[in-house]
Amino acid sequence: MQIEWINIYGLAFVMIIMIQNIIFAIRNKDGFDNLWVNKPVEAVEQIGRFC
């Protein structure tokens, strides 16, 4: 059975770069404190996250 709609190499790459995020989430269960309050940067970050 051949799966044509999934790119195995792309999936492997995404999984590899997600490892550091998973390790961070496990070690810092409360997240982190944002010491800087910069509304334009936060807005761009949210746009990038959801688009």
C-alpha positions, 0 to 999 in steps of 0.5 A: 500500500502506497501512501501518496498524500504524506511525505515521509521525509517531511514528517521525519524532519518535523518530528526531529525539530519537534524533539527540543520543544517536547523536551522543553515542555516536559522539563518546564511544565509551567512554561516560562515567564515572559519578561518582556511585554511587546504587543506588536511582537506578540501579535506577529507571533500569534499570526505566525502560529495560527497561519 
